[in-house]
Amino acid sequence: MAKFELKFLDADCNDTYITSNAYFGENLNRIWIEIGSISDNEQKSFILLDKSTAIKFAKTLRTEINKITESEVKNG
């Protein structure tokens, strides 16, 4: 099995990233979202989302992406 980690880099600062993982277990089904700095491994923040909150977050993110897309279409 391949071992890899996806890091989504900040649009303006390639030193900052966001990554996520899912944790499973009894009463522990959570999505872990971490925000960190590549140059400073000690400086990290994270949130844990349950399934329903993660779904709502994903829908909200898609809505915001659609707003950007609509704006780009209007501005040619």
N, C-alpha and C positions, 0 to 999 in steps of 0.2 A: 504494500500500500504506500502511495506517495505521501510524503510529509511536506506540507507547505503552510504558509501563513499569508493571507491576503491583507495588505495594508492599503487603505485608500488615503492618498496624500491630500493635504490641504491645497485648495486652489491657488493660494497666494504664497504659502510658505511650505516648501517641500520637506521641511524638518518636522512638521506636525502631521500626525496621521490618526485615523480611526480604524479600528478593527472590531470584529465581533466573533463570538463563539456561543454555542448552545451547550448547556449543562443539563444532564438528565439524571434522574434518580428519584427516590421516594421523597415527595414534597420538595423537589429541587428543580423542576422543569423551568428553566430560566434562560433568557438570552442576555449574555454579558456583552456590553458595548464599552470599549476602552478608547480613551483619547490620550495620546502620548506624544512624546518628542523623541525622535530618532537619536539625537545627540545626547539626550539626558534620559537614560533608562529609568532613573529614579522618579522622574516627574510624570505621573500617570493619574488619570481620573477615570472612573468607570461608573456605570449604572447597570442595574439588573432589572430586566423587564419580564413580567410574566407573559404568557402567550397572547392573551387578549390585548394587553397594552402594546406589545410588539406589533400586532396586526394593525392596531389603530395608528401607531407611529408610522408604519410602512404606507398606509393609506394617506396619511397627512403629507408625508414626503412626496408621494406621487402627485398629490394635488398641487403642491408647491412647484414641482417640476413642470406640470402642465401650465401653470401660470407663467413661468419663464418662457415656455414654448409659444404660448399665445402672444406674449409680448414681442418675441422675436418675429412672429408672422406679421403682426401689426406694423412693426418698424421696418419691415422689408429686409 
